[in-house]
Amino acid sequence: MKKKIIIHGNVAPGFEPLKDLFRSEMRTKAEENAQLCIYYQGQLVVDLWASKSNNTDFTADSLVNVFSSGKSLETLAIASLVDRGLLNYNDQIADHWPEFAGNGKGGITVADLMRHEAGLVSFKYTFDPEDLLKENIKQNSVGSVIEGVRARIPKDYRKRRNYHALTRGWVVNELFRRVDPKERTLGEYLQEEIAQPMEADVNVGVRTEDLSRRAPVKGLNFGFYVKESFKPKFMGRKVVHSAMDLGAIFTPIALNIGKAIYKNNTAKRKKVNVVRREPSQAEGKYSGPFRGLSFKRDREEAVNFFNQAIIAQGESASFNANCSARGLAKVAAMMAAHGSFQGKEYFRESAWQALHAHAERKSLGGTVTTHFTQGGLNLFTMIGSKKNAINRSLNKGREGFYGWMGLGGSIFQWNAEHNIGFAFVPTSMHMMDLYNERGKV
């Protein structure tokens, strides 16, 4: 007999079907722990959490690495500078950080960076985890690396943008601390101006006293995901996608990768896209973004790398924000209400509008159509997107929402038209669910 899964928390009258749906997802899908929190019209209407093993250590206040959902927290830091008249999105970054201009980066604007169009997808530099601690960031441990990086803008930049999966947050942090009058890091700003006054658990750089509240993430085995995809839904498939769904989504990605490999093998391209700080790299060879992290070995080991305390304490907002669904949903509710929450204004209307303005349609990496604003938020819409499986996977059911999502499952988005703030935070990482469809069931 299966153990009964206890669903903790509450829903407002009229939202009971969402609790039933959450219970069903926890029971039937490959979920271990998850939090779901939703605000509607400024009111908390869904606040749920559960553990399949009924782990009492997992609560609504548990902190989970939400990976790229943290990118939307980055946007708030830059928006705060715009709000105070200290920076504009069309400013060149080098106007505020002269040393950034070297190696072809002088013309890169703030908007270019926020839209993933800065040509800084990889630094080709291996950081020690300690480099990302705030005290070392303030000693320019990251900034000096960025200053040596060469921008690599794709030839078809008018049609595509390349995802700055790891790097955008590092550059944002360096820009922010140079412009902020208090010279704070992004994580310090987030704590002082957002997390503490809102009583919202959103962290870029977890404080020592909060480390014990972290819930580790765990990757779902790829083989298990593929095997489950062949099951019909009525037979209890534990993943969102069928095998046919996976084929429709991954085929264009595989073709795009193959095309890129073919081009690389048939055309002479510049190989160097970075000026390295030699001989500071002990190996003398790029071995990945972090020392000790390798996706070429055991994938479970790679995921566990992000469960280390030293990683959680570092400031890498683009892939290492540790949050609760309650915290993210509260911030999303504030953004859905044009920058105000419970009578307090966090962003003026002009700054809110600027953050959400000029959503430009471009392919992300040559596969999926995205609409990133000048402030770095994606507007989810099928307008202007090919009606194919990969665009439906990203956009369908999210039309009108702004924000983004994180590797493996997390979602942090808001809809200003309907005044909805939404957050879903699981610990089980379904990495073949590229656009986190299980969170929009």
C-alpha positions in Angstrom: 0.0 0.0 0.0 1.4 3.4 -1.0 2.1 5.9 1.7 -0.4 8.7 1.7 1.1 12.0 0.6 0.3 14.9 3.0 -0.4 18.2 1.3 0.5 21.0 3.6 -0.8 24.6 3.4 -4.0 26.3 2.4 -5.9 27.6 -0.6 -8.4 30.4 -0.7 -12.1 29.6 -1.4 -12.6 28.9 -5.1 -9.0 27.7 -5.6 -9.6 24.2 -4.2 -9.1 22.6 -7.7 -5.5 23.7 -7.6 -4.9 21.8 -4.4 -6.4 18.7 -6.0 -4.1 19.2 -9.0 -1.1 19.7 -6.8 -1.9 16.5 -4.9 -2.4 14.6 -8.2 1.0 15.8 -9.5 2.8 14.9 -6.3 1.2 11.4 -6.4 1.6 10.5 -10.0 4.7 12.4 -11.2 8.4 11.9 -10.3 8.4 14.5 -7.6 10.2 14.3 -4.3 9.5 17.7 -2.7 7.7 20.7 -4.1 6.3 24.1 -3.1 3.6 26.0 -5.0 2.6 29.6 -4.2 0.2 31.9 -6.0 -1.0 35.5 -5.4 -4.1 36.8 -7.2 -5.1 40.5 -7.0 -2.5 41.0 -4.3 -3.9 38.2 -2.1 -2.3 34.9 -1.2 -4.6 32.3 -2.7 -2.4 29.2 -2.9 0.3 28.3 -0.4 1.1 24.5 -0.7 4.0 22.2 -0.1 4.5 18.5 0.1 7.1 15.7 0.3 6.5 12.4 -1.2 8.5 10.7 1.6 6.7 13.0 4.1 10.1 14.5 5.0 9.4 16.8 7.9 12.5 18.8 7.2 10.9 20.1 4.0 8.6 23.0 4.7 7.2 26.1 3.1 10.3 27.9 4.3 12.9 25.5 2.8 15.3 27.1 0.4 15.9 25.5 -3.0 18.3 26.4 -5.8 16.0 27.7 -8.5 18.8 28.0 -11.1 17.8 30.3 -13.9 14.7 31.6 -12.2 17.2 33.8 -10.4 17.7 35.7 -13.7 14.5 37.6 -13.0 15.9 38.7 -9.6 18.9 40.1 -11.5 16.6 42.3 -13.5 15.3 43.9 -10.3 18.8 45.1 -9.3 19.3 46.8 -12.6 15.8 48.2 -12.6 16.5 49.8 -9.2 19.4 51.7 -10.7 17.1 52.9 -13.5 14.6 53.9 -10.9 17.1 56.1 -9.2 18.3 57.7 -12.4 21.7 56.2 -12.1 21.6 54.2 -15.3 19.6 53.7 -18.5 19.2 50.5 -20.5 20.6 52.1 -23.6 23.8 53.1 -21.8 27.0 51.4 -22.8 28.3 49.3 -19.9 31.7 50.9 -20.3 30.2 54.3 -19.5 29.9 53.0 -15.9 32.8 50.5 -16.0 35.6 51.8 -18.3 37.7 48.7 -17.9 34.9 46.6 -19.4 35.5 48.2 -22.8 38.5 46.1 -23.8 38.5 43.2 -26.3 35.6 44.4 -28.4 33.1 45.1 -25.5 33.0 48.9 -25.7 29.7 49.1 -27.6 27.8 46.6 -25.5 24.7 48.3 -23.9 22.9 47.3 -20.7 20.0 46.2 -22.8 22.3 44.0 -24.9 23.4 42.2 -21.8 19.9 41.8 -20.4 18.6 40.4 -23.7 21.4 37.8 -23.9 22.9 39.7 -26.9 26.3 40.8 -25.4 28.3 38.0 -26.9 29.5 36.9 -23.5 28.1 33.4 -23.4 31.3 31.9 -21.9 34.3 33.4 -20.2 36.5 30.3 -20.8 37.7 30.8 -17.2 37.4 28.3 -14.3 36.5 30.0 -11.1 37.2 28.7 -7.6 33.9 28.6 -5.7 35.4 31.1 -3.2 35.8 33.6 -6.0 32.0 34.1 -5.9 31.8 35.0 -2.2 30.8 38.6 -1.8 34.0 39.6 0.0 36.0 38.3 -2.9 33.7 39.8 -5.5 34.4 43.2 -3.8 38.1 42.5 -4.4 37.3 42.2 -8.1 37.8 38.4 -8.3 35.1 38.2 -11.0 35.4 41.7 -12.5 39.0 41.3 -13.5 38.1 38.1 -15.4 35.3 39.8 -17.2 37.5 42.7 -18.2 39.7 40.3 -20.1 36.9 38.5 -21.9 36.5 39.1 -25.7 32.9 39.6 -26.9 31.8 37.1 -29.6 28.7 38.4 -31.4 27.1 35.9 -33.7 27.0 36.9 -37.4 23.2 36.5 -37.5 22.8 38.7 -34.4 19.8 40.5 -35.9 17.8 37.3 -35.8 19.1 35.4 -32.8 20.4 35.8 -29.3 22.6 33.3 -27.5 21.7 32.3 -23.9 24.1 33.7 -21.3 23.1 30.8 -19.0 25.8 31.4 -16.4 27.5 34.7 -17.2 24.7 37.3 -17.3 24.4 37.4 -13.5 28.2 37.8 -13.0 28.3 40.8 -15.4 25.1 42.3 -13.8 26.7 42.0 -10.4 29.9 43.8 -11.4 27.9 46.6 -13.2 25.5 47.0 -10.2 28.2 47.3 -7.5 30.0 49.9 -9.6 26.9 52.1 -10.1 25.2 51.6 -6.7 26.2 54.5 -4.4 26.6 52.0 -1.5 28.8 49.8 -3.7 26.8 46.7 -2.7 26.7 43.4 -4.5 23.6 42.2 -6.1 23.0 39.8 -3.2 23.3 42.6 -0.7 20.9 44.8 -2.6 18.4 42.0 -2.8 18.5 41.4 0.9 18.3 45.0 2.0 15.8 46.3 -0.6 13.6 43.3 -1.4 13.9 40.3 0.8 14.0 41.9 4.3 11.3 44.6 3.8 9.0 42.2 2.0 9.8 39.3 4.3 10.5 37.2 1.2 12.9 34.3 1.2 14.9 35.2 -2.0 18.6 34.9 -1.7 21.6 35.4 -4.0 24.3 34.3 -1.6 22.8 32.4 1.3 23.7 33.7 4.7 25.4 31.3 7.1 22.4 31.2 9.5 20.1 30.1 6.7 22.2 27.3 5.3 20.4 24.7 7.4 17.1 25.5 5.6 18.4 24.5 2.2 16.7 21.5 0.6 19.1 19.7 -1.9 18.1 19.2 -5.5 18.3 15.9 -7.2 18.5 15.2 -10.9 16.0 12.8 -12.5 17.9 10.1 -14.4 17.8 10.7 -18.2 17.2 7.0 -18.9 14.3 6.9 -16.5 12.8 10.0 -18.2 13.0 8.5 -21.6 11.7 5.1 -20.4 8.7 6.8 -18.7 8.0 8.8 -21.9 7.0 5.6 -23.7 4.2 5.0 -21.2 0.7 6.2 -22.1 -0.6 8.8 -19.7 -3.4 6.5 -18.4 -0.8 4.0 -17.3 0.7 6.4 -14.9 3.5 8.1 -16.8 5.6 9.9 -14.3 6.9 12.6 -16.6 5.1 15.3 -18.6 6.3 14.4 -22.1 5.5 11.4 -24.2 8.3 10.0 -26.5 6.6 11.8 -29.4 6.7 15.1 -27.5 10.4 14.7 -26.8 11.1 13.9 -30.4 9.2 17.0 -31.6 11.1 19.3 -29.0 14.6 17.9 -29.3 14.8 17.2 -33.1 15.2 20.9 -34.0 17.7 21.3 -31.2 19.7 18.4 -32.5 19.6 19.7 -36.0 20.7 23.1 -34.9 23.7 21.6 -33.0 24.6 19.5 -36.0 24.5 22.6 -38.2 26.8 24.4 -35.9 29.2 21.5 -35.7 29.2 21.3 -39.5 30.0 25.1 -39.8 32.8 24.8 -37.3 34.3 21.9 -39.2 34.1 23.6 -42.6 35.0 27.2 -41.9 38.0 28.7 -40.2 36.9 30.6 -37.2 38.6 32.5 -34.5 39.2 30.1 -31.7 40.1 32.5 -28.9 37.2 34.4 -27.3 38.9 35.3 -24.1 42.2 36.8 -22.8 43.0 34.5 -19.9 44.6 35.5 -16.7 47.6 33.2 -17.1 49.2 31.6 -15.1 46.4 31.9 -12.6 44.7 28.9 -14.1 46.7 26.0 -12.5 45.8 23.5 -15.2 46.6 25.9 -18.0 43.4 24.7 -19.7 39.8 25.6 -19.5 38.0 22.9 -17.5 34.5 24.4 -17.1 33.0 27.3 -15.2 33.9 26.0 -11.7 36.8 24.0 -10.3 35.4 20.6 -9.3 32.4 20.7 -11.6 32.2 18.4 -14.6 29.2 17.3 -16.6 31.3 14.8 -18.5 31.4 12.5 -15.5 28.5 11.3 -13.4 25.5 13.7 -13.9 24.3 13.1 -10.3 27.7 14.2 -9.1 27.4 17.3 -11.2 24.0 18.1 -9.7 25.3 17.5 -6.2 28.0 20.1 -6.8 25.3 22.8 -6.5 24.2 21.4 -3.1 27.4 22.4 -1.5 27.3 25.2 1.1 30.1 27.1 -0.5 28.2 27.2 -3.8 25.0 28.4 -2.1 27.0 31.2 -0.3 28.4 32.5 -3.6 26.7 35.2 -5.7 25.8 33.7 -9.1 22.3 35.0 -9.7 21.9 33.5 -13.1 22.0 29.9 -11.8 22.3 29.9 -8.1 19.5 31.8 -6.3 18.2 29.9 -3.3 14.5 30.7 -2.6 11.2 29.5 -1.4 8.1 29.5 -3.6 6.5 31.8 -0.9 9.4 34.3 -1.4 9.3 34.2 -5.2 5.5 34.5 -5.4 5.5 37.5 -3.1 8.1 39.3 -5.3 6.1 38.2 -8.4 2.9 39.7 -6.8 4.7 42.9 -6.3 5.8 43.0 -9.9 2.3 42.0 -11.1 1.0 45.1 -9.2 3.5 47.4 -11.1 6.1 47.5 -8.3 3.9 47.9 -5.2 3.0 45.4 -2.5 0.8 45.9 0.6 0.9 49.7 0.4 4.7 50.0 -0.2 6.2 51.1 -3.5 9.3 49.2 -4.4 9.6 50.5 -8.0 8.1 53.7 -9.5 5.7 53.2 -12.4 8.3 54.6 -14.8 10.9 52.1 -13.8 8.4 49.2 -13.9 7.4 50.2 -17.4 11.0 50.5 -18.5 11.8 47.1 -17.2 8.9 45.5 -19.2 9.4 47.6 -22.3 10.6 46.8 -25.8 10.2 43.0 -25.9 12.1 42.1 -29.0 11.4 38.8 -30.8 14.5 36.7 -31.6 15.5 33.1 -31.7 17.3 31.9 -28.6 20.2 29.8 -29.8 18.6 29.2 -33.2 15.7 27.1 -31.9 13.0 28.7 -29.7 11.5 32.1 -30.2 11.8 34.4 -27.2 10.7 38.0 -26.5 13.1 39.6 -24.1 12.5 43.1 -22.9 15.3 45.7 -22.5 15.3 44.9 -18.8 15.9 41.2 -19.3 12.5 39.7 -18.7 10.9 37.3 -21.2 7.4 38.0 -22.4 5.7 34.7 -23.1 3.6 34.9 -26.2 2.8 32.8 -29.3 2.5 36.0 -31.4 5.3 36.0 -34.0 6.3 32.5 -33.0 6.2 29.5 -35.3 3.4 27.2 -34.2 5.9 24.3 -33.6 6.3 22.0 -30.6 9.3 23.8 -29.1 7.6 27.2 -29.1 4.4 25.8 -27.7 6.4 24.1 -25.0 7.9 27.5 -23.9 4.9 29.8 -24.4 1.5 28.0 -24.5 -0.4 28.4 -21.3 1.9 31.3 -20.2 0.7 34.0 -22.7 0.9 37.4 -21.1 3.3 36.4 -18.3 6.7 37.9 -17.7 9.7 36.3 -16.1 11.6 33.1 -16.7 12.2 29.6 -15.2 15.0 27.4 -13.9 16.8 24.3 -15.0 14.9 21.2 -13.9 11.6 22.7 -12.9 11.3 26.0 -11.0 9.1 28.8 -12.3 9.0 32.5 -11.3 6.6 34.5 -13.4 3.9 37.2 -13.2 1.0 38.6 -15.2 0.2 42.2 -14.7 -3.0 42.2 -16.8 -4.6 39.7 -14.4 -2.5 40.6 -11.4 -1.1 37.1 -10.8 2.2 36.2 -9.1 3.3 32.6 -9.6 6.1 30.4 -8.2 6.7 26.7 -8.4 9.8 25.3 -6.7 10.6 21.5 -6.8 13.7 19.7 -5.7 13.4 17.0 -8.4 15.1 18.2 -11.5 13.4 17.0 -14.7 16.1 18.3 -17.1 14.5 16.9 -20.2 11.5 19.1 -19.4 13.4 22.0 -21.0 10.7 24.6 -20.5 9.3 23.3 -17.2 5.9 22.3 -18.6 5.0 20.3 -15.5 4.7 23.6 -13.6 2.0 24.8 -16.0 -0.3 21.8 -16.1 
